[in-house]
Amino acid sequence: MGMLKKSLLGVAALPVLAYSGICALLFFKQRELIYYPGQTQIAVQETDFSLVHDGVTLRGWRLNPGKTRAVIYFGGNAERLEMSRAEFSELFPDRTVYLVSYRGYGASEGKPDQAALFGDALALFDEVNEQHPTAIAVVGRSLGSGVASYVASHRPVERLALVTPFDNLAAVAQSHYPLFPVRWLVRDSYDSARYLTQYRGPLLVLRAGRDEVIPPANTDKLLASLAGVPQVIDFPQADHNNISDDPRYAAALRDFLR
C-alpha cells in the first residue's frame, strides 16, 4: 500500500509540476516571447541617422530633413521600418520624420526591454527637440503605442496618434494565456492606461475590428482611462497587421498631423 500511495501521489503531482514549469518558462523566457527583433535585421550602411544612448547606438532614418515640425514613429513588434520610408515621407511632407529602430532591432545595437526602450525613446525625443523645438508629434503602433504613451507622459508631445493600442501588455498577455497568472509574471507591462493620465494633448486612436493580437476589451479599457476625449476611428474589416492597408488609415494620420 505504501508504494501504491507514493505512486498515486507522484502521478497527482505531475500536473502541478507541469503547470509550474510552464509558469517558469513564461517568466524566464518572457522577453523572447515579447520581442521579435530577428526578422528586422538590416545592415548599418542602409541607415542614415544614429543616436547613442547609454553606450548603445540606435539607428534608423530621418526623412524630409530641414522641416520646422517633426514626427517620431515608434513601430510595432517585428515591423520593418525601412518598408515605410517612402510612405511616411509622402504622408507628412511638412514634417521631418524620424524612424529609429528599437535596440536590438534593425541596425540598432543592444537587447530590448521596457526600461531600455523607454530610456531610448526619451533620448530620441530630446535629440529631435533640439532640432525641432516648435512641435513634435508622436505616432505609436502596437508595441510602439506603449512606448509612445510613455513618451507623451514625460515630454511635451504636440500630438499623439496610437494605432491598435492597449491598456497594459500584461493584461493583453493574460487574455492569451487565461489559465496562467501571466499578469503577475510579466515584467515589461507597458502600462499605457496609467501613462496617459498625464497627457492632455490631442489624441487619435485607430482600431482594427478584427484584431487578433490586441483584444477589443484592452483598447476599450485604455480609452476609458483617458482624461480627455480622443478622436477614435474604427476599421471594422481590418486585423492587427493589415490596418495600414486601408486607404483611410493614411488619410486619418495625414489629417490629424496636418
C-alpha positions, 0 to 999 in steps of 0.5 A: 500500500505504501508504494501504491500511495507514493505512486498515486501521489507522484502521478497527482503531482505531475500536473502541478509540476507541469503547470509550474514549469510552464509558469517558469518558462513564461517568466524566464523566457518572457522577453523572447516571447515579447520581442521579435527583433530577428526578422528586422535585421538590416545592415548599418550602411542602409541607415542614415541617422544614429543616436547613442544612448547609454553606450548603445547606438540606435539607428534608423532614418530621418526623412524630409530633413530641414522641416520646422515640425517633426514626427517620431514613429515608434513601430510595432513588434517585428515591423520593418521600418525601412518598408515605410520610408517612402510612405511616411515621407509622402504622408507628412511632407511638412514634417521631418520624420524620424524612424529609429529602430528599437535596440536590438532591432534593425541596425540598432545595437543592444537587447530590448526591454521596457526600461531600455526602450523607454530610456531610448525613446526619451533620448530620441525625443530630446535629440529631435527637440533640439532640432525641432523645438516648435512641435513634435508629434508622436505616432505609436503602433502596437508595441510602439503605442506603449512606448509612445504613451510613455513618451507623451507622459514625460515630454511635451508631445504636440500630438499623439496618434496610437494605432491598435493600442492597449491598456497594459501588455500584461493584461493583453498577455493574460487574455492569451494565456487565461489559465496562467497568472501571466499578469503577475509574471510579466515584467515589461507591462507597458502600462499605457492606461496609467501613462496617459493620465498625464497627457492632455494633448490631442489624441487619435486612436485607430482600431482594427475590428478584427484584431487578433493580437490586441483584444477589443476589451484592452483598447476599450479599457485604455480609452476609458482611462483617458482624461480627455476625449480622443478622436477614435476611428474604427476599421471594422474589416481590418486585423492587427497587421493589415490596418495600414492597408486601408486607404483611410488609415493614411488619410486619418494620420495625414489629417490629424498631423496636418 
